[in-house]
C-alpha cells in the first residue's frame, strides 16, 4: 500500500496534517494538529466533513514520491479537507494545478515516524483477528 504523510497550509501560515493514499492519488479528509495524530489514526481513518461552512483556500502537499503540492480548500474549525482531494481533480475552472517538489513552507522533522509497515507486520496484525 502506498500511504504517505501530508500537510495543509492556510493563508495565515497554519499547517495541519493529513494522510495521502498514493494508490489512488487522493488526500483523506481528516486533518490533525500533529503528525502523530495522522499516525494514531492510520488504521481506523476518522472521516470528517465541514459542517460550519467556513472552509477556505489552502495549499495541500504530500511527500509521496518526490513530493508535490496543489491547491484545495479546508476547514480549520471542522478539521477537514473539503475540496482538492486529488492533484488531478477537475474543478469548475479547470483541473487543479499540481506542482512538483515539496513547497518552501513544508514543516520537516516535526515528529519522525515510519508510516510504512512490512509484510511481516501486516501478517501479524491479521493473526490478532483469528
PyMOL commands that set and color helices and strands:
alter all, ss='L'
color gray80, all
select helices_A, chain A and resi 35-40+119-127
alter helices_A, ss='H'
color red, helices_A
select strands_A, chain A and resi 3-10+15-21+26-27+56-62+68-75+80-83+90-91+94-95+99-100
alter strands_A, ss='S'
color yellow, strands_A
deselect
rebuild
show_as cartoon
